Amino acid sequence: MNFTFNVEGGDFTNAGAASSHVKKMMKQLGVDAGIVKRTVVALYEAEVNVVAHAFRGVITVDIEEDKIYVKLEDEGPGIPDISQAMQKGFSTASPKVREMGFGAGMGLPNMQSNTDNLVVNSEVGKGTIVEFTNYF
């Protein structure tokens, strides 16, 4: 089962739409509730990162018999130092994003703790690709 979602930078009104849809589909498939929760947390964090930091992005979700694979590709500023960005509390969010309650610097650390496999690649001035897998 494959899904594709388009995400627009700055569109906080629709942030979470993809993760909500994926949650519904995983529940319908009878996936363990703990795995659903971990996956939705990771996907929501990734989705909000696209909205908060990038111009736009595409989320691809592939649900298989034994796992879910998610890939987010965004067009944005990129991450200059991924290891620094993986530290709890580190954030490059704008003051406006922080005023809305986002940008606490927990996105990538939360993704890492809620996925079985997380890969983050980024090119400054081009964008970021986040891929993660959770096994059922």
Secondary structure, 3 states (H helix, E strand, C coil): CEEEEEEECCCCCCCCHHHHHHHHHHHHCCCCHHHHHHHHHHHHHHHHHHHHHCCEEEEEEEECCCEEEEEEEEECCCCCCHHHHCCCCCCCCCHHHHHCCCCCCCHHHHHHHCCCEEEEEEECCCEEEEEEEEEC
